[in-house]
């Protein structure tokens, strides 16, 4: 009798939770971000070329504090800047030491700022943060994290869009990954968080 009562309570709790589950609108297929411009972040590799000054040209990795140190310029913040903006700032800083410097910054290793990384939480095979790439889709994300686990409730996955004030959308990962339904594929935006819940059954 006690066993049946316990099982009954568990079933009621599951039904109650299912009934209370919040439903979000489906994620839009297109992210509409044609003006995307890559921003430098910690861990990025930069090649800094100073024209006609090879002794000042160097390759550096952006430190965790978002700064780099180059010849004649110490601790310049670079996180959140694009390569052209950083090149102009370096020209201004180097202008104190050499006449009319011309600087080119080439990003060769891409991580990006934390605010633009894609985060995958919950029942992914390998939950992790990923560098955002233009036109990246949720299918690209699923390939990178190895898909969903056997315990995932893929069609109840949610996409938290930080660029829209943490608005949430429903994403049908099970239909996409397990059934090959490409209509469930959606485009990602910088800073998106994909949350994959565990199935109750």
C-alpha positions as CSV (number, residue, x, y, z in Angstrom):
1,X,0.0,0.0,0.0
2,X,2.8,2.4,0.9
3,X,4.6,1.6,-2.3
4,X,1.5,2.4,-4.4
5,X,1.0,5.6,-2.5
6,X,4.6,6.7,-3.2
7,X,4.3,5.8,-6.9
8,X,1.0,7.7,-7.1
9,X,2.6,10.8,-5.5
10,X,5.5,10.6,-8.0
11,X,3.1,10.3,-11.0
12,X,1.1,13.3,-9.7
13,X,4.2,15.3,-9.2
14,X,5.3,14.5,-12.7
15,X,1.9,15.5,-14.1
16,X,1.9,18.6,-12.1
17,X,5.4,19.6,-13.4
18,X,4.4,18.8,-16.9
19,X,1.3,20.9,-16.5
20,X,3.3,23.8,-15.1
21,X,5.9,23.7,-17.9
22,X,6.3,27.1,-19.5
23,X,6.0,27.1,-23.3
24,X,7.9,29.6,-25.3
25,X,7.4,30.7,-28.9
26,X,9.4,28.8,-31.5
27,X,12.8,30.3,-32.3
28,X,12.9,32.3,-35.5
29,X,14.6,30.5,-38.4
30,X,16.7,33.5,-39.4
31,X,18.7,35.5,-36.8
32,X,18.8,38.6,-39.0
33,X,22.4,39.7,-38.1
34,X,23.9,40.8,-41.4
35,X,26.0,43.5,-39.8
36,X,28.0,41.1,-37.6
37,X,31.5,42.2,-36.9
38,X,33.9,39.9,-35.1
39,X,35.1,41.3,-31.8
40,X,38.4,40.3,-30.1
41,X,38.2,38.3,-26.8
42,X,40.5,36.6,-24.3
43,X,42.4,33.7,-25.8
44,X,42.4,35.1,-29.3
45,X,45.8,35.1,-31.2
46,X,46.7,38.4,-32.8
47,X,49.4,39.2,-35.4
48,X,50.4,42.9,-35.1
49,X,52.3,44.2,-38.1
50,X,53.9,47.6,-37.9
51,X,54.7,48.7,-41.5
52,X,58.5,49.3,-42.0
53,X,59.1,48.5,-38.4
54,X,59.6,44.7,-38.2
55,X,61.2,45.0,-34.8
56,X,57.8,46.3,-33.5
57,X,55.7,43.6,-35.3
58,X,54.7,40.7,-33.1
59,X,52.3,37.9,-32.4
60,X,50.5,37.9,-29.1
61,X,47.7,36.0,-27.3
62,X,45.0,38.1,-25.5
63,X,45.3,37.5,-21.8
64,X,42.4,36.5,-19.6
65,X,42.1,40.1,-18.4
66,X,41.5,41.1,-22.0
67,X,44.8,43.0,-22.5
68,X,47.9,42.5,-24.5
69,X,51.5,43.9,-24.3
70,X,53.5,44.7,-27.4
71,X,56.8,46.5,-28.1
72,X,56.6,50.0,-26.6
73,X,52.9,49.6,-25.6
74,X,52.1,47.9,-22.3
75,X,48.7,46.5,-21.2
76,X,46.4,47.8,-23.9
77,X,42.8,46.6,-23.5
78,X,41.6,44.8,-26.6
79,X,38.5,42.8,-25.6
80,X,35.4,44.0,-27.4
81,X,37.3,45.8,-30.2
82,X,37.4,44.8,-33.9
83,X,40.8,44.5,-35.5
84,X,40.6,47.9,-37.4
85,X,39.7,49.8,-34.2
86,X,42.6,48.1,-32.3
87,X,45.0,49.0,-35.2
88,X,44.1,52.7,-35.0
89,X,44.5,52.6,-31.2
90,X,48.0,51.0,-31.5
91,X,48.9,53.6,-34.2
92,X,48.0,56.4,-31.7
93,X,50.0,54.8,-28.9
94,X,53.1,54.1,-31.1
95,X,52.9,57.7,-32.5
96,X,54.6,58.8,-29.3
97,X,57.7,56.9,-30.3
98,X,57.8,56.6,-34.1
99,X,56.6,58.9,-36.9
100,X,53.4,58.1,-38.7
101,X,53.1,54.4,-37.7
102,X,50.9,52.2,-39.9
103,X,49.5,49.1,-38.0
104,X,47.6,46.1,-39.2
105,X,46.0,43.6,-36.8
106,X,45.2,40.1,-38.0
107,X,43.2,37.8,-35.8
108,X,44.5,34.3,-36.4
109,X,43.0,32.3,-33.5
110,X,39.3,32.9,-32.7
111,X,37.7,32.6,-29.3
112,X,35.8,35.9,-29.0
113,X,34.5,37.8,-26.0
114,X,32.5,35.9,-23.4
115,X,29.4,37.9,-24.1
116,X,29.3,36.6,-27.7
117,X,30.1,33.0,-27.1
118,X,27.4,30.3,-27.6
119,X,26.8,28.3,-24.4
120,X,25.2,24.8,-24.3
121,X,23.9,23.5,-21.0
122,X,22.1,20.4,-19.8
123,X,21.7,17.2,-21.7
124,X,24.2,17.7,-24.5
125,X,26.8,15.0,-25.0
126,X,29.6,17.6,-24.3
127,X,28.1,20.8,-22.7
128,X,30.5,23.7,-23.5
129,X,31.0,27.2,-24.7
130,X,31.6,27.7,-28.4
131,X,33.0,30.6,-30.4
132,X,30.2,32.3,-32.5
133,X,30.5,32.2,-36.3
134,X,28.4,34.2,-38.7
135,X,25.4,32.2,-40.0
136,X,26.0,29.5,-37.3
137,X,22.9,27.3,-36.9
138,X,21.7,25.2,-34.0
139,X,22.7,22.1,-36.2
140,X,26.3,23.4,-36.2
141,X,26.1,23.7,-32.4
142,X,24.7,20.1,-32.1
143,X,27.6,18.8,-34.2
144,X,30.1,20.6,-32.1
145,X,28.7,19.3,-28.8
146,X,28.2,15.7,-30.1
147,X,24.4,15.9,-30.1
148,X,22.0,15.2,-27.2
149,X,22.1,12.4,-24.6
150,X,19.6,9.6,-24.3
151,X,18.1,11.3,-21.3
152,X,17.4,14.6,-23.1
153,X,14.0,16.0,-23.7
154,X,15.2,17.6,-26.9
155,X,11.9,19.1,-28.1
156,X,11.6,21.0,-24.8
157,X,15.0,22.7,-25.3
158,X,15.0,26.4,-24.9
159,X,17.1,29.1,-26.6
160,X,17.9,32.1,-24.3
161,X,18.7,35.1,-26.5
162,X,20.8,37.6,-24.5
163,X,20.8,40.1,-27.4
164,X,17.0,40.4,-27.0
165,X,16.9,40.9,-23.2
166,X,17.0,37.2,-22.3
167,X,13.9,36.4,-24.4
168,X,13.4,32.6,-24.6
169,X,12.3,30.4,-27.5
170,X,11.5,26.7,-28.0
171,X,13.9,24.7,-30.1
172,X,13.0,21.2,-31.4
173,X,16.4,19.5,-31.0
174,X,15.0,15.9,-31.0
175,X,13.2,16.5,-34.3
176,X,16.4,18.0,-35.8
177,X,19.0,15.6,-34.4
178,X,17.1,12.3,-34.1
179,X,14.6,12.6,-37.0
180,X,16.5,14.8,-39.4
181,X,13.8,17.5,-39.6
182,X,15.7,20.4,-41.0
183,X,12.7,22.7,-40.5
184,X,13.7,22.6,-36.8
185,X,17.1,24.2,-37.6
186,X,17.4,27.8,-36.5
187,X,20.2,30.4,-36.9
188,X,22.1,31.4,-33.8
189,X,23.0,34.9,-32.5
190,X,26.1,35.9,-30.5
191,X,25.5,35.3,-26.8
192,X,22.8,32.7,-27.3
193,X,22.4,30.1,-24.5
194,X,21.0,26.7,-25.4
195,X,19.4,24.8,-22.5
196,X,18.6,21.1,-22.9
197,X,16.4,19.7,-20.1
198,X,16.3,16.1,-18.9
199,X,13.3,14.0,-19.8
200,X,11.0,12.9,-16.9
201,X,10.2,9.6,-18.6
